[in-house]
Amino acid sequence: MPKNKVQGVIFGILMSITMAYGMEVYNVAWKMGIPTMTGGFSNMTNDVFAGAFVEAAYMWIFVFLFSNLWGTRGGRIPGQTPHRP
């Protein structure tokens, strides 16, 4: 896990890229009808991964921004105190 701010940013970027690419592989496979074929996801070809790479090329930026804006203490509504169980 990251120990300082620079490591946190690098970790966030790598996680955003990985998550966006993984989700796009799944979405492109569904668009191509891969899960409905006999054998399911084991029938995926390089076309699925290439298509996902094109779509994830810009998508990771949105994932990174949203996770840093709303996924941290900075995304809290001003004046609202966090609820601690």
N, C-alpha and C positions, 0 to 999 in steps of 0.2 A: 504494500500500500504506500501511497505517496507520503513523504515526510515533510515536504515544504511546498510552496505555491507553484514553483516551476514544475516539479514532479507531478503535482496535481493537475496542472494544465495539460501536460504531455499524456498523463494517464487518461484524462477526460477525452482528449482528441482520439487516442487509440481505441478507447472503448466506444466512442461515437462512431468511428469508422467501422469497427467490427460489428456493432449492433445494426447499423444502417445496411451494411452489405448482407448480413445474415437475413434480415427481414426482406430485403429486395430479392434475394435468391428464392425465398419461399413464395413471394408474390409473383415473380416471373414464372416460376414453375406452375403455379395455379393458372396463370393466364395462358400458358402453353398447353394446359390440360394434362400435365405429367401425373398428378395424383390419381386421375381417373383411369389411367392405363393399367394394364396388368403388370404387377411388379411395383407400382407406385413410384416413390421418389428414387428408387434404385435405377430408374430409367433415365435419369437426368443426363444431359449431354453438355458439352462445352458452350452451346448456345445459351443455355440458362445462365451460366456463370458470367458470360460476356454481357448479356443483357442486363443482369443485375449490377455488374460493374459500372455500366454506363449510367444507370439510374442512381446508384449510390454515390457517384462522383460528386454530386452536389448535396445530396440528402444528409450527409454526415454533418454538414455545417448547421442545418436546422436542428438536428439532434443535439449537437453540442451547445448551441445557443439556448434551446429550451431547457436542457438539463441544468445549465448554469443560471438561468433566470428564475426558473420555478422550482428547481430541485435543491436549492440551497437556502441558507438563512436570508440571503439577499432577496429572495423571491417572496418573502413573507409580506403580508399586507401591513403597511405602516400603522402603528398603534395597536396591532393585535399581538397579544402575548402568546407564545407557544404553549400548547397544552401538554403537560407532562403527567403521565399516569402514575 
